[in-house]
Each structure stands twice: as C-alpha cells, then as structure tokens.
Amino acid sequence: MTASCPRCAGEVRRPDLASSEWRCVGCGPIAPMHIAKHVGPDVMSSVSDRIFAAQDDRHMPLWCPWPLPSGWLVTGVGWAGDENGGVQATAIACSGPGPLHGGPADIVLVAEEPGIGLGNRLAGLTGSDPGATFAEISTHNAHARVKADGRDTPMWTIGTASDRVAYVGEARGMWLYAVAWPADAGYVLSEHIVLHDLTDWMPQELVYGAPSPYLDGRI
C-alpha cells in the first residue's frame, strides 16, 4: 500500500535523517493514510488485525454497518498512522442502491482522533477536525442517529460540497463521520443503521465489491 496525506490525499515524505515524522509538502506533519487497493475477506481481516494490534490505552474502532443495508457492499478500507503514533484514524467505504431513487450511492465511515483531517477532507471541509463548528451545531437537535457499540449516537450535518452530505458525531471519545455521495444517499442513515466494530468481530457474511473511488480522493 502507498501512503498519502489524510488531509489532502497528496504525496507524503517518509521519516528521514532530517525529520522523524511523516510529512506532506502542503500540510506539514501528518499521520500517513494507507488505503487497500482491493477489499475482500483476507484484506479486511489483515487490516482489522493491524488496527487491533496497534491499540494501547485507546480502542480505535473500524466501524462498519452490520447488518449491511439491503443490496450494499463493502468497497474500501483504510487507516492513518504509523509505528510511532499507532493507528489514529480508520475508514470503511460501502456502496449500494440509493435509498430514494435506487441509483448508485456511496458512504464512507470515519473514526479518527482530533487533528487528523481525514473526515474533514472527505466532507469537503477545511481544517483538521470539526472543532468549534461541532460545538455550535451539536446544541441543536440531531439530524441523524446510529447505533455504535449498542449506544444511540446522534449525528449532525456539517456544511460541505453540494455533491455530498456529511454527518459528524462522537463515539468512543473520537470523531465519527458519515459522508455520503450523492447528497440524498444520506437518507440511508434513517434506516436504523447499526455500526459494528470489525476489530471486535469480523462477520463472515460481509460481501465485497469493486473499490470505491471516494476513499482515496479520486473523486
């Protein structure tokens, strides 16, 4: 897997004699993003094992809807981090029929620590995390709710590009994003979505599809 910047999807420089950190030319020090070129049972188990092995006092989840909505497939997986900082963000892409018109739809779920920037980049936002914006929007009624770890988890829409919709909330003390393309695909979150952490248990019934173009910044 090649590494990229979670904030801009650009190329990154490995640590060297001049710096002990991974760096993006435009963004500075970053947690390198690694995205699987293909996804299937072996790849998903390998990524899940890697994330689980990197855990210390943190429990970085790899959130996946389970059961998957009818007709939906897992179409991508990635994580941000290195040997020194551990895994600091994870992402799962899913694709399937849109909830309103049945056309193709995609959703990427992100769990990340503050300051990583993956969720904001996918949402089409600037900055490294929702920060003060979330503090303001979360005072209003939630726009969607999911179950994460069996807990009712409210999420709020956050301003983004017109071709998508982004929801943000918190789970396990980390940011939780759900970014959907096209914008009306976000209505899938009204289908009582339950998020399951694949590092806890990997359902054998997961089904996989062709790689999503959204996770690695191709779109």
Secondary structure, DSSP 8 states (H G I E B T S, - for coil): --EE-TTT---EE---SS-SS-EETTTEE---EEE-SS-SHHHHHHHHHHHHHT-SS-----EEESS--TT-EEEEEEEEEETTTEEEEEEEEEEEE-TTT-SEEEEEEEEE-TT--HHHHHHT--SSS-HHHHHHHTTS--SEEEEETTEEEEEEE----TT-EEEEEEETTEEEEEEEESGGGGGGGGS--EEEETTT---TT--B-S--STTTT--
